[in-house]
Amino acid sequence: MTNDVERRILLAHRPGVDGLCAGYRAWWSRLVPYPCWQVEWLTSRQARASVARFLGGVR
């Protein structure tokens, strides 16, 4: 293997913000149905927190 090939592999598999590399994320997205229940749970949790902050400031 050349240094260029090794560099490209390392760049493609660099962990993102969530700790997963792009290749793993692409593979995992094929296995997980969308919409993912975890995403739905997280967005509803964020919405509740935002409403609670808003109502907390009103009181």
C-alpha positions in Angstrom: 0.0 0.0 0.0 1.2 3.5 -0.8 1.1 6.4 1.6 -1.6 8.0 -0.5 -4.0 5.0 -0.2 -3.4 4.8 3.6 -4.1 8.5 3.9 -7.4 8.2 2.0 -8.5 5.3 4.2 -7.6 7.2 7.3 -9.5 10.3 6.1 -12.6 8.3 5.3 -12.6 6.5 8.6 -11.9 9.6 10.8 -14.5 9.6 13.7 -17.1 12.3 13.4 -18.7 14.3 16.3 -20.7 11.2 17.3 -17.6 9.0 17.3 -18.6 7.0 14.2 -16.7 7.1 11.0 -18.5 7.9 7.7 -18.2 4.3 6.5 -19.7 2.8 9.6 -22.5 5.4 9.6 -23.3 4.5 5.9 -23.4 0.8 6.8 -25.5 1.3 9.9 -28.0 3.5 8.0 -28.8 0.5 5.8 -29.8 -1.6 8.9 -31.8 1.0 10.8 -35.2 1.9 9.5 -36.1 5.5 9.1 -37.6 7.3 10.9 -35.6 5.9 13.8 -37.5 5.8 17.1 -34.4 7.3 18.8 -34.4 10.3 16.6 -38.2 10.8 17.3 -37.5 10.4 21.0 -34.7 12.9 20.9 -36.6 15.6 19.0 -39.6 15.3 21.3 -37.2 15.6 24.3 -35.6 18.7 22.8 -39.0 20.3 22.1 -40.1 19.6 25.7 -36.9 21.2 27.0 -37.4 24.2 24.8 -41.0 24.7 26.0 -40.0 24.2 29.6 -37.2 26.9 29.2 -39.8 29.2 27.6 -42.4 28.7 30.3 -39.8 28.9 33.0 -38.9 32.4 31.9 -42.5 33.5 31.9 -43.3 32.6 35.5 
